[in-house]
Structures are given as C-alpha cells and as structure tokens.
Amino acid sequence: MSVHPGEPTRTPSGNCPPASLLLHRSLLHKRASAEVLIGSPRRTDDGAAFTVELPPTHSTVRGGSTKVPPVLMLEAVRQLGIATAHCLLSASLEWAFIANGMSLHWLTEPVCFPTFGPIELEAEVEAADVPIRNGTPAGLTAHASLGQGGHTVAHAEGRLTFVPPRTYRAIRHRAHLSSSRDTRTDPQPLRNVRQAPGQLTAQVGWDWRNRFYFDHDADHVPGMVIAAAACEAQRLLSDGPDPSTLQMEFSRYAELDLPIDVAACTKGGARPPVFVTLSQAGEAIGDATFGS
C-alpha cells in the first residue's frame, strides 16, 4: 500500500512546479510517465488545484467501453493525495507513502469518455487532519472536489501516512519477499471465482509486469491491486452498473507469497450495495463498500 519515489526533480518551494507544467512522475512516486494522471498544479486560497486526465486507452479500460473504470478513478484520487502532500506540505520525495483509505462519491452519473480524447476534470483539493511528528507533516486527509465544464461532478477523499525510509524498513523488516519480480502473471484481477446469488468468493490476481500496478518493485502487494480486485468483485455481483459511491479501506500490508481471499456480498434492494472484504491467512487486509 506504500509507494516510493522515482528519481528526484528540482522544483520551486513546496515541491510544486509552475502552473504551466505537468507534474513530474517523481512527484507522484511513479516511474512510468504514462501512468501519471495529474497535471497543471496551482495554489488556491484553500489549498491546491490540479487537472485530471483519464485516457480511454488506459490498460484498465475494457475494450470499447465508454465508462471510466472505478479503479482508475481511485488511482486519480490517490495521486491527488500524494501531489497535495508534496505541493502544500513539502513532504519529502524520499519518504514512503502509505494509503490508508480512499473514497469517491459521484454527484451525477459517473462521467464517460468523450468521442475523442481523454476525460478532463478539474480537482480542487484541501489538506486536513495533518499529524506532525518531530516538526514534520506525517500524513494528511485530502478532500477533493472534481469538476467538469464548470460543474462539480464528484467529491473524493484520500488518507495517507508518510514515513521516512528507516521507518518503512522497520515496518517491513519481516516482509516475506523483498521483490515482486516473477511473482504472479494473472490476466485478471480475480481468479478462482465462485458465484452464488448475492455472493462471490475469489482470490486476488495480479501481473507483476503491469506498470499501472507495479511501475516500481515492491515487497508487498500494492494497494491498487487490492482495489482492482474489489472493483472487479463489485462489477461481477452487480452485473454491470457502475457504483455511484465507493469507499476503500486498507488495514495491513499484503504479502506477495500467500493467497489473498476475496469475499463479496449484496444485501437486498433493486440496486443493493456491494460489500467486499479481503484477507490473507485469516487476517484482514482491507474492505470496500460500493453503492449505486
């Protein structure tokens, strides 16, 4: 669930580039520039603003689909939180970031891709609940309003903790594997799927070569892999309709060498909410709730 910076970059005070520049991948702790979704940063009276661009050709978009995948929206929320930490709080590029939770609430129908080009959104972000350790910000809750064509279309929230490298090493000193290389090459986010009315069980699948999830080596299963599995469980149980609300919580790291179990269920109604829990060796990894 943590992310690590790529190569450092020289930026003005606060780590935030001039408004005319797109965010460098290192400010989002990415190594693959193609996976950067956030650009045009600028300060506002209440925080910061960014553009969000979601390409219809992204690897998470099913062929021919006009809908933005929920997991891609969650990744945009995660990137907004990281960008806010660097631009507003001057969080160190060398620190490790841990995703604690993400949420998204559409005020309209979920946006669709235009006939040509990417989905383009404006995000206004505020930083709240900023803990201070040894005089340095150590986390935040980023509240974002997402707009399109001058109208607010969604609200989002991302909660992050950031720690220095030595603290991360202490947290992960008992990691089962030190590298994600040559782990799994599953073609889908869920495997061994079993369904019954209103219920689904499966295991998390991933491909360590997929640069959306693994654009740097990791000693754990990335949080977005967990999120993708939850989103796929919701899609299968709801038989298609996109959720209007989604909330993802992470409770611990997932190891690379043990199966991650997925259990999902719905509870009544024409378009009932979907609840997803993820666990490993009997211990909770995270959970998600999707509402329509």
Secondary structure, 3 states (H helix, E strand, C coil): CEECCCCCCCCCHHHCCCCCCCCCHHHHCCCCHHHCCEEEEEECCCCEEEEEEECCCCCCCCCCCCECCHHHHHHHHHHHHHHHHHHHHCCCCCCEEEEEEEEEEECCCCCECCCCCCEEEEEEEEEECCCEECCEECEEEEEEEEEECCEEEEEEEEEEEEECHHHHHHHCCCCCCCCCCCCCECCCCEEEEEEECCEEEEEECCECCCCCCCCCCCCCECHHHHHHHHHHHHHHHHCCCCCCEEEEEECCCECCCCCCEEEEEECCCCCCCEEEEEEECCEEEEEEEEEC
